[in-house]
Every structure is written in C-alpha cells, then in structure tokens.
Amino acid sequence: MTDPEPWRFWGPYLAGRQWGVVREDYSGNGDAWGYFPFDQARSRAYRWGEDGIAGLCDRHGFLNFSVALWNGKDAILKERFFGLANEEGNHGEDVKEHWWITDGTPSHSWMQVVYRYPQAAFPYQRLRELAANEGRDAREPKLADTGVLDDNRFFDVEVTYAKAGPQDVCIRITATNHGPEAAPLHLLPQLWFRNTWSWGRDARKPALVASKANGWSRVLTEHGKLGRHTLQFEGEPTLLVTDNETDEVGLFGADSNPCRYTKAGIDDHVVRGIHSACQVVNPGSASQPGTKAAGWYRFDVAAGETKSVKLRLIAGTGHGDPFGPSFDSAFEERRQEADEFYRALGDSTPEENAVVRKALAGLLWTKQHYRFRVRDWLDGDPAKPPVAGNRARNRHWRHVDVADVMTMPDEWEYPWFAAWDLAFQTVPMAVVDPQFAKDQLLLLCREWLMHPNGQLPAYEWEFGDANPPVHAWAALQVYRAEQAATGQGDRAFLARVFQKLLLNFSWWVNRKDVDGNYLFEGGFLGMDNIGPVNRSAPLEAGWRLEQSDATSWMATYALHLMQMALELARHDDAYEDVATKFVEHFLSIGQAFTSFGAAGRGIWDSTDGFCYDLITRFEPDGTVRSQPVRVRSMVGLIPLLATAVLPPWVFTELPRFADRLNYLLRHQPAYGKSITWHTAPDGTRSALLALFNEHKLRRVLGRMLDEGEFLSPHGIRSLSAAHRGGLAVEIAGQHHSIGYEPGESRTPMFGGNSNWRGPVWFPTNALLVEALHTFGTFYDDVTVDLPTGSGRQVSVTGAAQELSRRLAALFLPGSDGVRPADGKRIEASTDPLWSRHITFSEYFDGDTGEGLGATHQTGWTALVAVLLRGWPA
C-alpha cells in the first residue's frame, strides 16, 4: 500500500442519516425535520447525499452500497436507522437503535460493524410514544426499552469489508439468530446511484443493469466519472432493479412519476408483494437500465444459527473467481494488517487496548461524503418548483461549495461537520491518519468554506454561529503528534493553516470585541445551555455580556498562534515579528482580564477566586457599570486553558522576539501579571504566559478539584454541583435561575438535546488535562489537594494524570465489572451479547458517568484513545 489515496477511494462515507438535514430542507420556514421526515425517506430521492445501514460509497458519493433487511413483520424494509425529529419528545434527535463499529483501519481496507435487528415488527410508533411521554430529565428511550429485544430475539448482522485492492472490495455479511426460536430473515444488499439528474442542472444519468446467467448474479454499473463497476453476489439471490426517483404520485398526489419505477420499488415488491413495483431479473436474462438494485436472499435461521453471504464490488466487469481463494485471503491479510497496525500504537491492558481500537475505528467511521452548494440550495433547482418563502438560513454563506470527505461528530445525530467538533476529532485522527487530520484542518480554511471575512463555518444549521476558536490548538496538536512520531513536523502544513487563521483571528477581534476593550462576546460558543440565559440572544438595550469563556478562548487563541509563529520563525525569520503581535494581544487580554471599567472589575473575581461572565452597561456619560454573573460553571474554568511555556530556545534563537517582549514589559508594567519567569542553574531562562499566576491557579484548582463542586468520579463537571439547589441571578434587571443538572437537559434551549449544566464533556476536559500538564512543566514544585480538603497532595502534573484516569475509566470495567458509561442502559447487562460492546456517548452524567446524548460520538469522545496513550506526550 505505497500510495494510500487509491485505497481510500472506497470508504464508510455513506451517511447514517440524510433526511431531516438542512441541505434537504426546501421549505420556507426552516423546518428541516418537518420538510423531509423519516416516513418519506423510503420513497423520496435525496438532493445532496444518501444514507444507509453499514454502508460505503466512493469518495465522490456517486455509487453507494448498504444492507437492507426485513424480518417478515415490519411495515417497511429496514434500509436506514430510525430516530425522531427534534420536536417529537425526549431527546428526539438521537438515534433509537443499536449498532457498533467494531474495527477499521485508516485506508478502509478493513472495516467491521454490527447492527442489531429485532425479529418482531420494528416498534416505530412505540418509540414515538415513549419519547412523547417522557419528561426532559428522563433518560431517553431506546429500542431495547420497548421490550422488542427481550430474550435476545434479534439478529446480529455483522458486515465486514476487506479490500483485495484499491478498487476491489470483498464483503461478507453474517446474520446470527440469538433468539430461542427459528426466525425468518430477508437480506438485501443494495447498490444505487445518488440522484444527480433530476434537478435540471446535469441531465446525464448513470445506469446499472442486473443479470443472471451461467451461475453468475451481478449488477454492472456505468457512470461518466467513475467508469464501470460490478457487484457480484454469491449464490442465486433474486435480483431486483428500480430507479432512485421520488414517488411523486404516492407522496404528493402528482398525476405521474418521472419514471415507471421509484425509490421504494424494492420495498414495495418485497414487503407489500407489489410485483410490478420493480424489475425482477430471471435466470438467463438481464434487466433494463435502472439506478438502484438489490440481491434478495431469504433465510429461515434456526436458534443460534448464522447465515452468511459474500459479495464483491470491483472495478470493471467483475472477477473471474470472485469467491475463490483470493476472497478468503483478502480477509485474512487485512485482518492481520489491522492487528499489526493497532499493536504498533502501543500495548497496555486488554481492556484499554479494546477501548483505543474501538474508539479509533468509530472515529474512522465518522468520515462522510459531504456535498453542499449553498447558492444552488438558496436559489432552488431549475427542474423543481421555486423555493417557498424567504429563506434566511445561511444566506450570507453563498460562497460555500463543498464536495469532499469530511469527519462528522457522529454519523446519525450530527451528519454534518461542526467546526469545533472537527478540530477535536483531528487530534485522535492524527494517531491513525495524520495526513487526513491535516487535510481536514486545511479544508475548513479553504476559500470555498471559510467566509471571505475570515469566519470559519460553524455547522450546517447556522454557518454564522460562533464555535470556540480551537482550530489553532488542533493544528498544533496534529503537528506535534506527527513530529513526535516521525521526528519531523510538517512545517508546510503549519504555515498554510497559520496564514489562514490570521484572517480568522482578525474576524474574532473585529466582530466579537465590539468596544475594543479586549473582553469578548462570543455568544453560546458551543456550550449550549450553560448560562442562565441564551447567550446568543441580545440583552436589554444598553447591556452587553462580556464573556469569561469568549475572552479566555481568545487569549488561548493568541497563545496558540504565537506558538505556531515561533515554531515557524526557527526556520523563517519573517514569522518572528508576527509572533510579537500575538504575545502583545495576549498580554492585553490578560490586563483586561483582571481590571476593566470604572470600577476596575475584571473577569477574575478575587473575592471568590473564580472567573465569571460580566454584565456591562455603557452609560451615556461614558461611565461603565458592570456586575458578575455569579454562576460557577465551565466558563470560569476556560481561563485555565490560556497558558503556554516559552522554552529557552525562544530567547536564544529568536532575539528580536525576546527584545520586543522585554520592551513591552518595561513600558507596560501591568503586562507582567500574565508572565512568570524561571531561570535555570545554567542561566537559561524560560517563561510561563498564563491568565493565572500561581496564586490564582491554586484558588481555581481548589474549586475545580473539589468533589462538592466540579470534580466528579469521571471528570470535570460543566456546572458546579454546589448549585444543586438552584441559583437565582439578576441579569440586565431580569431575574433568572439555573441549577445543577447532572444528566439530561431540563431546558429546551438549543433544542434541548444536550446539556452543559452539570455533565462531563470530553472536549473541554481534554483541554483541561493539557493545560494542567503545561502548568505542571513550569510549576514542578507546586502541589495541590486532590480532592480538595482531603489532605492528599499531588503535583499539578499528577492532577492532570488523575483527571485522565477518571475520564478513561468511563469506558473500563469497574469493580462491579460494569463500565460507568453504560450506566443503566442495556449495555450494562451481564449478557455478553450486550456487555462486550462499548458505546461512545456525546457527554456523561456528572454524578454517575452514564453516557448521554448521541450514542455514536466517536468524534470528540475518541479523545479517550489519546488520553489512554499518555497524551500529551
């Protein structure tokens, strides 16, 4: 595999969900869930992507493969995962089914996934009722909660991909009946083209033809860009062919359909027995050209029995002996390569190795083909009716025109990129595929995604929202990871991303520091409901929210850009001057951090030893009134992240930078509050740039490491548990309340599908781990109580290691043999059919550690793999 790119041509790039996304919403009211609901997905062609179960597609998203199932009882063919629309009740947005990514390699030459399919009729309506009847603070209902999987009455359908070559994908599908009785199973591997021809922009139409002759069953495809490919089937399945076209008659009452067969044709034939709904290919014949096909296998599976089928997707007209020795050898070779690959990442306990491998495999599966041309979406397509109403969403982002493989937060709940999620995802991605990690960070900075004003697109629902500026942090982590692994960092990558982030930093300064006072108003900044009020909404006239976290994110951003510039300046002195710009910006933020306005009040509150948002009012006479929002939350811990060490080489190799720093400190003595010096016995000196000096660090850690406040058994809570009884605060003359909520969100703010009022979140915890390591390298003689009040003294580095241990322990069996992250979910069962599978959730209960939110969030939660490998190195 000397050239990795051809091996990545086929991958798990097929989305888990395409319905209900912004791209498919052509309504006038912005109701994406309502405009394209799940119930229409079987019959309605998608405009911008495709979805399916355990599938793969080419990197352009043209030709797609997935597995469809029918148990003889469902009302529809099982072609896609099921979840609810946001408004359908308790955490509707999350998927309600059970599946697990079990293995995978970065070239996608080896991939494995297990999908759990019930033997009874799928309880669509029951899941809707459970969600509607449960309150927001209850654990969200899942398929297992309906009783349909009791007594193990389900099939485990395992799909394994092993590439014999870059354009030669061997596929094995096995279905095991774990129930006590025999059960029927219809297995339908499907191949289809994304509909690119129905919109009036490109009339070229690909074609596929199915044929059965001389013992062969195959589907031959032709596409103008991809060329010819063939899917070969083991045995003699019934071949069914239809078109990936919308059923305009059935869905919308039109007089006719664009073609005889429609997207639901195979479903109608198999489930409803409508034989005219699709083409049935008989032995010795071939079908007429279509754009969607399936091979229909029918089994009666005895209790405990496993049925298996083999398929081969290959460029050209097929393999002469598709299921002979080359098929089995591909599986054996790719499996051995996967074992060797993960063994080389480091060896620890079997339990820890399993967490690392499954987290990274799940992360690799979050790659999706993402296609979105916003100007076409806003204007509508020539062959379709005009877009209804005045479409406001993303109208200032007409330049976005992307068609690439991108890493998503997860494949179902968030089947679209998000800026800060993507940044966090690249850090564990650098462990397995540093080139892809670098490409992703650069991609978001390219001119077809980054706004001309320098803003990075936040996420599909609203590109213009502000996510925390962590792109520079991620770029540094990826650079350093590759440098540690190979001995040499990719300086060209670092320079490219740095130059684009100069534009982004300027956007933040110009748009989010309205008064030029070095205190920032970033909005919700990804931490949805962490405040007593919606931080993205304007306050009463004359009032402004000066944010602790926005200000701290910007201080951190300045330090990261400074570090990038210093690294680049070691070989190109043109970067030395710009490094001084960012150190000066950081020092200016540090000054405002402790003193601002007529009263001299800053973000830092010396009375409480904590940081708070400020409510500020600028009076007509020029006076400034400000008051802290005394809620102890993660926004007061983000200042810990603004820390960086200037090592001795900075002062010996970059004298102009050193001279400028000394000049600033002489002429702006207040800047000295944000810098601490250390002189080694040999006379070399280093410095710590941080918003917190040793005194402030001790005070904040006293709260952060207090088990009655932030420190949970499983990481740092997003809101202090000291607010369990609730807290009333006054903001701009209005009374508001907030309280510690360790689990599910009790507020509908930002859809109510995530909670920052108590749970543990991996991204911010990982950042805190790194920050503590940075402090620890400088304050190597400082010790703190862990936990606070225990009298047990540890170093700051020891506190970082303990926090890493607590986070990783979420996924490791405890003394009772149960992983804390499994909580009360069915994965905590003693039945090995459930307990052997690890679920990587979006966030975790602040008291129990139970996983909450999206259940396949091996996006940023894959950071556990980095923590278990001893990050930072």
N, C-alpha and C positions, 0 to 999 in steps of 0.2 A: 504494500500500500504506500508506494513512494509519493504519489500525488493524491493528497487527501480529498481534493474537491470533487472529482468524479464519484467517489464513494459516498459523498453527501448528497448526491443528486436526488436520491430517494430517501425519505425520512418520515418521521412521525408528524409531518407538517399539516395534517388534516385536523381541523378544529374539532373540539368536543361539542361545541355549540355555535351555530351561526344565526339561528332565529333570535329575535329579541335584541339584536345589537343595533347600534346607531347606523351603521352602514346600510342595513336593510330597511331602515325606517324612512319612508317617503310620505309620512303624514305631515299635516300642517301644525300639529300641536306638540310634536316632540315625544310622543308616547311610543317609544321603541318596543316595549314589551307588548303593548296592545296592537300595534300595527302589524307585527309579524309574530303571532303567538305559536306556541308549540303545536297546537292542534292543526295548524296549516302547513307545518314543515314537511309532512309526508307528500303533499300534493302541490307545493308551490316552489318554483325554481328560485334559488338564491341569485342575487345580483353580484356579490363581491367575494364569496367564498363558498365552502362546503363543510359539512360535518358528518361524523360517523363514529362508530364504536371500534376502538382498537385499530384504527386505520393508518394509512400512509398515503402520501402523494408525492409528485415530483416537486422540485423546489420552486416551480412557477405556478403550482396549484392548478394545473390543467387536467391531469389524469389522476383519479382518486380510487383507492381501494379501501373497503371496510367490511366488517362482518355484520350480517343481519340474521336475526333469529326469530323463531316462532315456536311456541310450546303447544300449539293446537287449541289454545284457550283465549289468548289475547285478542282484543278487538282490532289491533293493528300489528303489523310487522314491527319487530324491535330493531329499528335502524339507528336510533340515536338515544343518548342519555336523556333522562327526564328530570326536570326541575320546574319550579314555579316562577311566575312573574313576580316582580318585587312586591306588588300590592296584594298578592294572594295570601298574605298572612305571615306567620312567624318565620322570619329569615327565608322568605320565599326564593331569593335569588340563588341560594346554594343548591347544588345538585342533590337529588334524593337517593341516588343509587350507590352501589358498592362495586368498586374496581380498584385494582392496584397495579402500578408499574413495578415490575419485579426485577428487571435487568435492562442494561443497554450500554452501548459504547458510543463515543463521540462521532465516529464515522457512520453510525447507524447500520453497521454491518451485522449487528446483533441486537435484537430488541425483543422484549417479552412483557406481556401484560395479561392479567387475569381479570375476567369480567364475570360477575355472579348474577345468574339469570334465574328467576323463580320458575317453578313448574306449574304454579297456579296462574290464573289470569293476573296480569300486572295491575296493581291497585291504584290506577291513576286518580280516580275520584276520591278514594280513601285518603290518599296523601294530601289532596287539596283540603279535605275536611279537617284532617288533623292540624294542618298549618293554620287554617282559619280559626280553629277553636282554641289554640294555644296562645297565651299571652307572650309579650315580647321577652319576658325574663325567663321563659321556659326553654329548655333545650330543644333545638329544632327537630322535628320529626324526620326520620329516615325510613327507607324501605323496610328495614328489619323491625321497625316499630309497628308495622301493620300486622305482624304475625304471619305474613305470607312465606317467610323463610324458616318458620319453625320446623323442628325435626329434620333440619338440613334438606328440606325439599327444594333443592336448587341444583342447577348445573354450574360447575366452574368451567368456563370456556377460556382456555389458555391459547393465546395467539403468539407465535414465535416467528420472528423474521431472521433469516441468516442469508447474507449475500454471498453468492458464489463469485460474483464480480460486480463492478460498479453498476452495470445495467442488467443484473441477473439476481433477482430476489427470490429465494426459496421461502415458502410459507407453510407452516404446519399449524393446524387448528385442531385442538383436542377438547372434547367435552366430556366431563365426568359427572355422572349422576351420584350425588351424595345422599339422596333421599332413601327411604326404606323400601320403596317400590319402583317397579319399572315405570318409565315415563317417556312420552314421545318428544322428539326434538327435530325441528326443521332448521337446517343450517344453510344459509345462503351467502356465500362470499360474493361481493358485489364490486363491479368496476364501472366507472362512469366518468364522463367529461363534465367539468364545470361549464355551465351555460354562459357562453361568451357571445352568442349570435342573435339573441332575441331582443336586443336593446337599441338597435338602429345605429350602432357605432362600428360594428365589424360583422359583416354578414357571413364571413367564412365559417363553415360548420364542419367540425371533425366528424368522424364516423367510426363505429365499431360494428363488427359482424361476428356472430357466433356460429360455430359449425361443429357437427358431429359426424365423423367419418373414420373408418378403418381403426376403430378403437380409441380415437382421439376426441377429446372435448376441449374446445378452446374458444377464446374471444380474441379476435385480431383487431387492433386499433390503428387508425391513421390520423395524424394531427400535423398541421402545417409547420409547427415549431418543433414538436417532439419527434416527429417521424413515426415509424411503425413499432408497436409493441404487441406482445402476445401474452395473455394469461391462459395458462394450461391447467386443466383440472384432472386430478386423479379420479379414476373410476368413471362412472356414467351418470353424472347428475343431469337433471333436466335443465336445459339452457333456456333462459327467459330473456327477452330483449324488449326494451321500451325506449322512451325518449325522456331526457331530463328537461321536461317542459311543464309549465304550470297548467293545472286543470282549471281553466278559466270558466268552464261551464259549471262544474261541481262547486267551486268556491265562490264565484261571483255572479253566477247566472248569465254568463255570456251566451250568445247564440251558437258559438262554435269554438273549438280549440285550435291552436296553431298547427297541430298535427294530430294524427289519429291516436297515437299513444302518448301518455303523460307520465310524469314523475312517479305517480302512485300506481302505475300499471302492474308492477310485480307484486306489490302489496295486495291490490285488488284480486289478482289471479290466485295467489296463494291463500290468503285469508278469507276472501269472500267468494272464491270459486268463480269469478267472472273471467271465463276463458278468453274472451275477446279483448281483455284489457291490455294484453301484451302479446308478443310473438312467442310461440313455443317451438323450439328447434328440434326436429325429429332426426333420428339417425339417418345418415346419408344425405343430409340437406344442410343448407346454410340460411341464415336469417337475412332479411333485408337490413340495410344500414340503420342503426339506431345510435343512441348516445349513452345508454345505461343498460347493463346486463348483469345477470346473476346465474350462478350454478346452484340448483336446488337439490340438496341432499336431505333424505328423510330417514330417520332412525327411530327404532324403539330401543331405549337404553335401559338395560337392567340395573337394579340397585347395585351401586359400587362399580359399574362398568364404565369404561372410557371408549369413546369413539373418536376416530382421528381421520382427518383428510389432509392431503398435500396439494399445494398449488405452486406454480412457478410463474413469476412475472419477469419477462425478459425482452430485451430489445430485439427487433426483427420478427421473423415468422415463427419462432419457437425453438425449443431444444429438442434434439433428436431422441434423447432418452431422458426426459425431464425428471423422472422419479427413480432413476437408477443410482449407481454408486456416487455420482457427483452430488446428488441431493443430500444424501446422508453425510458425506464427507464435509460439505459446506457447514452443516450444523455442528459437527464435531470440531472442526477447525475454528469456527467463530466462537464457540463456547470456550475453548481453551484460550483463545486470544483474550476474551473478556476476563477470564480468571487471572491470567498473567497481568493484564492491564491494571486491575484493581489491587492485585498483590503488590505491584510496584509502587502504589500510592502510600504504602505503609501498612504494617501489620500490628494489630492490637488484639483486644479480646474478640472472640467470635461475635458477641453481641454488638460491640462497637463497629466492627467491620461490616456487619449487616446493615447498620444504620447508615454508614457512609455510602455503601454501594447503592442502597435503595434510594437514598436522598439524591445522589448524583444521577442515577438512572431516571428518577422522576423529573429532575431538572432538565435533563436532555429531552424528555418527552414534552416539555413546555414549549419547545420550538414549534412555531406555526407559520404557514404562509399567510402573510398579511398584505392585503391589497385594498387600497382606498385612494381614489382620485376625488378630492373634495369638490372641486369645481363641477365635475360631472354630477356628483351627488346633489349639490345645491341646485343646479340648473335642471336636473331631470334628464331622461334619455329621450332621443327623438322618436323612438317607436312606442313610447309609453305616454299616458296622459300627463299633462303638466302637473308639477308638484303642487299640492294643495297648500293654501295659506302662506303666511310669511315665515319662512324658515330662518330662525335666528341662530340656531346652534352652529358654531364653528364657521360663521360667515366671514370672519376675519382671517381664516386659515385656508383660503382658496388655493394657495400655492402647494398644499400637501398633496403629494403624488407618489405613493409608495407601493411597491410590489416586491416584497422580499421576505426571507425567512427571519422571523424575529422571536425573541424569547418573551413569553407571556407570564403574568403572575400565576395563572393556572389555566388548564385547557377548557374549563367549563364556565365557572362563575365570571372570570375575567378573560374572555377570549380576545383580548386586545392589549396592546402594550401600555404600560404606565411608566412614566419617566423615572420615578424613584425606585419603583419595583425593579425595573430593568437594571438600574445601576447596582442594586444589591445582588441581583441574580448573576451579574458578570463576575462577582468575586468567587463564589464556588465554581462557576463555569471555568474560571482560569485554572482550576485544579485539573480539569479533564480536557479542556479545549481552549487554551489561551488565545489562539488566533480568532476563534469565533467570539470570545469575550471582547477582544479589542475591536473587532468589526462592529459589534453591537453598539459599543460606546461611540464609535465614529459615526455610525449610521444615524443616530439621533441628532448628531450635529451637522448632518449634510443639509444642503440648501433646499432639498425637497421635503424636509421635515422641520428643521429649525426655522422659526419665523424670521423674516428679514430684520425685525427689530432686535433679534438675539434671544428671544424666549424659546425655551425647549417646550415641545408639546407635552402637556401633562398626561392626558389619556383621552380615549375616543369620545367619552361622554361630554367632555368640555376641554378641548385642547388648551384653552386660555387660562385654566386654573393654574395655580402655582403649587408645584410639588417641592419639597425641600431640595436645595441645590447640593446634591450629593454626587454629581457626575464626576467632579474633580477627585473626590475621595476614592471613588471606584476606579478611576483611571490610574491613580497612584497604586492602589492595591493590586491591580492586574499587572502593572509594570513591575512592581516589586516581586510579585509571585513568580513571574517569568524570569526575572533577574536571579532570584534565589535558586530556581530550578536549573537554569542553563548557564549561570554565571555572567549573563549579559542581558541588560534590559533593552527593549525596543525603543530607542530614542526617537526614531521617526514617528512612531505612533504617539509618543508622549508629546512631541512638538505639534503634531496635527491636532490632537484634541485640545491642547493648551491654547492654540491660536483661536479655535472656535469658542472656547469658554471665556476668552477675553470679551467677546461680544455678549455672551450670556451674563457675565458679571456686570457689565455696563447696564444691561436691561434691568437687573435687580436694583442697582443703585439708583437708576433714573425713575423707575416705576414704583418701587416699594419703600423708598425713603423720601417721602413727599417733601418734607421740610429740610432735608439735608442735614439732619441732626445725628446721623449715624445710629438711629433707632429705627427698626424696620417693621412694616405692617404687611406681613406676607399672606394673610388670610388663613384658611384652615390648615394649610401645609400638611396635608395627608393624614393628620391625626383627627379624624372626623369630628367626633363629639366631645373632645377633651375639655372644651371650655363651657362655662355656664350659658353662653350664647353662641350662635352661629358666627364664627369669626370671619367668615367670608361676606357676611351681610354688613352694610354700613350701620354705624351707631347714630344716635340722635345728632342733629345738625350741630356742628362745632366740636364734637367729641371725636377722638381717634384712639384706636387701640394700638399701643406701642408694644410689640410682642417680644417676650423673653426668648422664645424659640426662634422667631424670624431673625432677630438681632444676633443670636448666637450662631444660627446657621450661616449667616453672612460673615461673622468673624471666623468661623471654621472654614468657609469657602475661601476667604482671603489667605488663610494659612496654607491651605492645600495648593492654591495657585502659586503662592510664594515658594513652596517646596518643589513644585514642578519646575518653576523658573530657575531655582538654584541648581537643580539636577541638570537641567539643560545648559546652564551657564558654565558648567565644568568643562564643556567642550565648545561652547559658542558664547563669547562674552557679550553678545548682543542681548542676551537674556538677563544679564546681571542688573541692568537698570530697572527692568520691569519688576524684578524681584523686590526692589526697594519700594516700588509703588504699592505692592500688596502688604508688605510689612507695615508701611505707614498707614494703610487703610485699616489693618487690624488694630494697630495701636490707637487709632482714632475711635474705633468702636469700643475698645477697652476703656477709654476715657469716659465716653458717654454712658457706658455700662454702669459706672458707679456714681456718676453725677450728671444730672440733666435738669434743665429748667430752673426757674427762680428759686425753688425750694431746695435745689441740689439733689433731688431724689433720682435714683437710677433704678435699673432693673434689679440690682443687688440690694437686698434688704438686710442691713446689718443687725437689726433687732432680732429677726427670725433666723438669720443665717441661711437665707434661701433666696431664690430669684422668682419674681412674679411679673406677669404682664402689667403694663401701666395703662390706665385710662387717663388720657390727656386732653385738656381743653385749652385752646389758644384764644385768649380774650382779646377784644378789640383794642384795648390799651397796650397790648403787647405782652402782658403777663401770661404766665403759663401755670395752669393748675393741673396737678397730676395726683393720682392715687393708685396704689397697687390693688390688683385683684388677688386677694389672699387665698388662692386655691393652690395647694401643693400638688403639683402634677408633673408629668414628664417635661412640660415646657420649662420648668425650673431646673431640670437636670441636663437639658441640652447644652447649657453653657459649659459643662464638663468637656464637651467634645472639642471645644476651641483650644487646642493645645498642640504644640509642635516643638521639637527639640532642634536647636541649631547646633550641629556637631562641630568639633574642632576644625574639620576641613573647610567649613564655610569661611572661617576667619583667616585661614592660611592661603586658600586657593582663590578667594573672591574678595580682595581687599577693598574694592570700590563699594561693595555692599556693606562690608564691615564699617567703613568710614562713614557712609551715609547713616547707618543705624546709630553710630556714636553721635553724629551731628544731631539727629532727631532727639536723642535722649538729653543732650546738653541744652537744646533750645526749647524743648517741650518736656520739662521735668515730670509732668503728670503721666507721660507715657511710661515712665519707669514702673508704674504699678502693675503693668502687664508683662513684665520681663524679670526673670530671676537668673542670676549669673552663677557659674561654678568654675573655679579654677583648679585644675588637676595639679598634683605634685610636680609634674614636669613643666608646669607653666602654661600648658594649653588651656584654653577656656571654651566653655560651651554655654548655651543659654536656653532657658525654657520660656517660650511665649505661651501665655495662657490667660484666660479671663479670671482664673482663680489662682491666687498665691497659696502658699502652704496653709495659712490660717483659714482662708475661705474653703480650701479643699477639705480640710478636716471637718469644718462645720457642715458642709453639704454632705460629705460621706457619713457623718453622724446620722443624718436623716435617711440617706439612701440605703444604708446598711442596717437600718432599724426594722426588725420584723413586724413591728407595730405600724410601720409606715410603708416603705417601698419594697423592702426585701421580702420576697416570698420564697417558699422552698424551691421554686422553679425559675427564678429570675427576678428582674426588677419590674414592679407593677407600674402601670401608666398613670395611676392616681393613687395618692397616699391612702392606705387603709385607715388612717386617722379620721377620714371623712366618712366612715361607715354610717354614722348617724345623720348624715346630710349636713350641708353647709349653705347658709344664705349669704349672698353678697349683693352689693349695690353697684350697678354699672350704668353710668350716664343717667343717674337719677331713677333708674328702674331696679326693682328687686328681682333677683334670680336665685335659683337654688341648684345645687349639684351634690351628688353623693357617690360614694364608692360603690361600684357595680362590678364585682369580680368576674362575672360571666357574660351572659347575653345582654345586649343593649336594651335599655328600657325606654329609649327615646327614638323617635322616627327621624331625627336629624341625619342627613346624608343617606336616606333610605333605610336607616336602622339596621343595616346588615353588618355593621362592625362596631366595635366598642373600644374606646380609649379612656374609659372611666374606671379602670382597675385591672384589666387583663394584662398579661405579659405578651409583648410583641418582640419577635426576633430581630427585626432590623435595628431598632433603637438599642436593644440590649447588646447586640454585636458591636455597635459603635461605642457603647459604654465600656465594653471589655477592652477594645483597642485603646480608648482614651486612658483607662487605668494603667494599661501596660506602658503607655507613653509617660504618664506621671511617675510610674514606678522606676523607669530607667533613670530618671533625674533625681527623684526623692528616694534614693535607695535605702536611706536610713529612717524613713518615716513609717510608723506603724499605726494601725487603726483598730478599733474594736470590731470584731466580726463574730456574731452580730453585735450591734450597738448595745452596750450595757452588760455584755457577757463577761468582760474582762479578758477574753481571748484575743490576744494581739497578733495581727498578721501584717505583713508588708503590703504596700499598695499593689504590688505585683501579685502577691498572694490573694488579695481580694479579687483581682481580675481572674485568676485561676479558679477561685471558688465560684465566681459567677458563671464562668464557662462550664464548670462541672454541673452546676444546678440546671443550666439550660440543656446540656446534653442528656442529663438524667431523665428529662421528659420522655425520651424515646427508649430508655433502657429499663429492663425489668427491675422493680424494686424488691424489697424483702418479701413481699407477698406474691412475687412473680408477675406482677401486672405493671405495665408501663403507665406512668402517671398521665400521659397524654391521651390514653384510651378512656380514662375517666369511667363514666357509667355507660359508655357506648358498648355496642355488642362486641367490638374488638377486644374488650376486656374479658370476654368469655374464656372459660377454661378449655373450651373446644379448640384444638389446634387449627381447625379449618378457619377460625377467626383470629386466634391469638398470634398466628405466625405472620400476619400482615401488619405492616407499620403504616399508619396514616399520618401525613404531614399537614397539619392544620394551619390556618391563617394566623390565629392567635390562641392564647391559652388562659384558662381560668386563673385569676390571681391568687386564689386560695388552694384549689385542688390540682391545678395544672392540666385539667381536661382540655383537649383540643376543641376549638370553636371556629365558627366561620367556614370559609371554603375548606374543603377536606382534601384537596389535592394541591396544596400551596407549596409544592417543592420549587417555588420561585425563591422568595427570600428565606423561607424556612429551611431551604437547603444549606443555609449558612451553618447549620449544625455539623455538616461534614467538615467545614473549615475549622470549627471550634474543636472537634474531636481530633483533628490532625495537628493541634497545637498552635493555631493562629492567634495573634500574628507571630511569624517566625522570629 
